[in-house]
Amino acid sequence: MDLTERKKKILRAVVESYIRTAEPVGSKAILELADLKVSSATIRNELSDLTEMGYLEQPHTSAGRMPSPKGYRLYVNELMEEQRLSLEETRQINDALHLKMQELDKVIDQAGRMVSQLTNYPAFALAGERRRTTIRRYDLIMVDTNSFIVVVMTDSNVVKNKLIRLPTDLSQPQLQMLTTLLNASFVGKSLEELTPELMRVAEHAAGSAYGLISLVVSFAMEVLDALEHGPVYTAGASHILDHPEYRDVDKAQKLMSYLNEEQALANVLDLPALSEDNTKILIGPENVADELKDTSVVLASYDIGDGMKGVIGVVGPTRMDYAKVAAKLSYVADGLSKLFGGQGGLPPAIGEKEE
């Protein structure tokens, strides 16, 4: 038995009515919903065929029809029309996603401040990718003819989105072609690999098409760059003045200036794998940066999830109670791992048993 266009129209009418009302749909209602110029008897015959084919179900003989799982699947695959989000809806989604990131960043920032207070040393915290990151997938969602949302997913399941406005009209078929091209040419590539691929595509793509591709890929590059070089949060730089080693104002000023350079600290944290207990201590000359040659750095790593790691640490004089500082950092890092891992709460207080 063939699934004709008329049968598809009837199935679509049944599915959409049932979704709205949660009530079985009769032949009279379908005549109105499907806008078919046929008799009620013809509709009943088609409903009987669709039921026999497994697309519809009938709760009992006197009731109307309702979709079966097979009917829903066909509807989703072939009959369902893509719905566009309103600008207000996209703003709400973007605000919610941004709030999530703010909350994560806020927790990390507060953790750095807490560590500085616990140790009386300058502290820093970083959340970021500790491995090569690539784009796994692109999705483009049309808002109207002059704007669309680009959604990118990385290989560590980080999802970012952006609303892009256009000076000219763009059709849904054009957007679909753009999506296909992006997922064919710009996935599985790292930040360093995207630019050469963009240049290669520029040789073949038309000017307008290349402009759209460039907009989307530029956003993807921003996402990868942010993940690979996440922000560094610093706290308590002035604590260095509490230690006699830094009574020399010039010496203290140089270190405090260094601690305010985000990229410099990011380089300090871009280290080989930490030891098995997730802590690392760098003493004096072991530090790569000249500004840290007469200081010690204690680091502890924590898991954020989705392939991401963070690092939290302190900088202080080589005259440091390393055991105490390392224990405090390890405890805080363990708590952050549990928090971001959804396990809830902090680890047990030092000296208590974990339940």
N, C-alpha and C positions, 0 to 999 in steps of 0.2 A: 504494500500500500504506500503510495507516494505522499510525501508531506508537501502539499501544494501551497501556493502563496495564500490562498484563502484560509487554509488550515492554520498557517502561521499567524495570520491576522487574528483569527479567533483565539488561538493559544495566547497571543500577546494580550488580548483583551481580558481573558480569564485571569492571567497572572497579575496584571496591573490592578484589576478590580479587587482580586483577593488580597493583594498586598495592602490596599487602602482600607478594606472593610473587614477582612478576616471572615467573610461569609461566602459560602458556595455561590456560584454565579449561574443564573438561568439563561435560557435561550433569548428571552425578551430583552434582558439587559445587554446581552452580547450584540443583538441587532443594533442597538443604539451606540454601544461603545466601539464596535468594529466598523461601523458605517458601511455595511454591506447591503447591496440591493438584492437580497434573496429572501425567501420565506422562512418562517420560524421552523418549518419542517426540515428545510435544508440545513439550518443551523443545528437542529437536533441530530441530524444524521452525521454532520461533521464532528459534533461533540462525541457521538458514539464511536466514530473512527479514532479520534484522538485518545479516547479512553482505552480502546482496544490496542492502540499502538503504545500505550504506557505513558503518554504525556499528561493525561488528566486522571483524576480519581473522582468517584462519586460516593459520598458517605453512605447514602441509602437511595433506593430507587426513586423516591419522590423529590430528592434534593437536586440542586444544581451541581456544577463541577468545581473542582479545586485542583491546583497544579500538583503533580507528582514531583519527586526529586528530578526525574528525567526531564520533566517539563521545565522546571526551573533552570536546569543546566542548558537546555536549548535556548531559553530566553536570554540567559546571561551571555551565551556564546554568540548568538546571531540576531536577537530581536531587540535587545535593550539599547536604548539611546543613551549616549554619554551625556551626563548632566554637567553643566558648567557652574562653578562656584561664583557667587556674587563677590564684588570687591570687598564688601563688609565681612563676608565669611573668610576670605583669604587673609584679611587683616587680623581677624580673631585668631586664626590658626597660626599666623606668623608671630603674633604677640605671645601666644601660649608656648610656642616652641622657643622663642627668645627667652621667656621667663624661665623655662627649664634650664637653659644654659646659664642664665644669671644665677640661678640657685646653686648649680654645680660650682660655678666660679666663686660665688659668695662663700660656700663651705670651705673651699681650698684657701681663699684669702683669710678667712677666720682661723683656719688651722695654723697658718703661718704666724698670725698674731699670737695665738695661744702658745705656740712653741717658743716664740721669742720671750714671752712672759715667764714661761716655765724654766727657761735656761739662762735668761738675762744676757743673751747673745743676739745679734742680728740673725733673722731667719728668712728663709725663702721657700717658696712652694711652686711647683710646676705641674701642670697636667698636660700630657701630650702623647702623641704616638711615639713608641720606641722602636718602630720598624718601618720599612718601606710601605707606603700607603698608596693605593690606586683607587680609581673610580670603578665601581662594579656596574652601575646602571644609571641611565638618564631617563627621566620622565618629564614630559612637557604637558601642562594642563592649560587649556585655553580658558581665559577669563572673558575676553571679548575680542573683537577683531584687531584691537590695538594693544593688547597685553596678554601675557601668559605667565604661568608660574613654572620655573625650572626647579626640578627636584633631583638632587644627586645623592646616590648612596655609595659609600666607600666599601672596600673589601672587609672592613671591620664593623660594618653595619651602622656607621654614623650617617645620619640623614640630614641634609641641609636644603633649604629652599629659598627662592628669591623671586619676587615679582618683577618682571621685565616689561617695560612700556615701550611701544614702538611708534615711530613717526608715520608709518604707513600701515595699510591693512594687511592682515595675514589670515588665510583660510585654514580650516581644520585639516584638509588634505595636505597643505603645505607644512603644517605643524607636524603631522604624522610622518611625512617624508624626512623632515629634519630630525625627528626622534630616531627614526631608523638609521639614518646616516651617523648620528652621534654614537649609537650603541654598536654600530659596525666598526667605527674607526677610532673611537676615543675611550674605550673601556680597557681595563687591565694595564693602564699606563700610569706611571708615576708623574710627579710634578715636572721632573726634568725631561720626561719623554713627550709631554703634551705639546710643547712649543714646536719641536721638529715635525710632529704629525700635523699640527695646524698649518705649518708652512707648506707641507706636502699637499694638503687638501686645497690650499689657496691656488695651486697651479691648475686645478681642474674645476673648481666651483665658480659659479657666476658671482658677480659682485654682491648682489643683494643676499644670496644664499650664504656666501662667506661671512658677510656682516653678522647674520644671525648665529652662525656656527661660532664665530669669534666671541660673541656676547656670552653664549652658554659655556664655552670652554674656559673663558676668562674667569667666570664664576667658579667653575670646578677647580681651577688653579688656585683661586683664593681659599677655597675650602681645604685643599691639600696643604697649602702653605700654613694655614692656621693650625691644622692638626699636627704637622711636623715641627712647627715652631710655636707652640702654645705660649700664652702669656706667662710671665714669671711674676709672682707676687712677693714683695719684700715687706718686712716689718721690723721695727725696732733697730734701725741702723744706728741710732744715737746711743744704744746700749754699749757700743764699743768704747764710748768715753768713760764708762764705769770701771774700766780695767786699766791698771797702771801701765801696761805695755803701750797704751795709746794716749798717754798724757801729752806726748808731742803732737801739737795741733796739726802740723803739716802731714805727719804720718797718718793721723786719724782721718784727716780730710781726704787724702788719697783713697783710703779704703772705703770711706762712706760714698765718695763719688763713684767708685767702681760698683758698689752695691746698688747704685741707682741706674746702672746701665743694663737694661733688660737683656740685650743680645749677648753681652759679656757673661752674664749669669747663665743664660741658656747654654752657652758653650761649656761652662763648668759642669752643668747638669747633663750634657750630652756625653755620657761616659760609657765605658764597656759595662757589661752585666754586673750587677752588684753581687756580693757574696751570697752564699746559700741562705743565710739568715736575713737577706735583703737589707743589710746595712753596709756602709763603706766609710772608712775613715782615711782622710788624706792629711798628712802631717807635713807642714812647712814646704820643703823643696819638692815634695811629691805633687804639689799643685802645679798645673801647667801655667796658669796666669802669673805674671811677675808680681801683680798686686797682692797675690795670696801666698807668696813664697815664705813669709814669716807668720802665716796664720795656719790654723787647722780647719778643715771642713769635715763635718759629719753628715752623712746622707742616709736616708731610709726611703725605700720605695713602697708604693701601695698600688693596688689594682683598682682601676675604675670600671673595668668591664669592657666588652666589645673590643678586645685587643689593645686597649689603652692602659698605660701605666702613668703614675705620677711619682714625683720625687719631692721630698720635703727635707730641709736640712738647715744647719746653722754654720756660721763663720765666727771664729773667735781666736784668741791667742793660742799658741801651742801649749800654753799652760792651761790645760782644760781637763776637767774630770770626765774623761772619755767614757767611762763605764756608765756614769749617771746620765750623761747627755745621750749616749746611744740607747740606753734603756727607755728614756722618755720619748725619743724619736720613734723607736720601734713600736712603742705602745700607741702613739698617735697614729702611725702608719697603719697598724693593725686595725685600729678603730675606723679609719677612713676606708680601708678595704671592705670591712664589714658593712659600713654604711652604704657605699656605692654598690656593693654586691647584693643589697637587699636583705641582708641577714638581720638587720635591725640592731640598734644599740651599739655601745662600745664594748670592747673586750673587758673581762673582769679586771678589777683594780689590782695593781701589782701586789702579789702576796696572796690573792684569793684564787680559788679554783674556778675554772670555767665550767658552767653547768651544761 
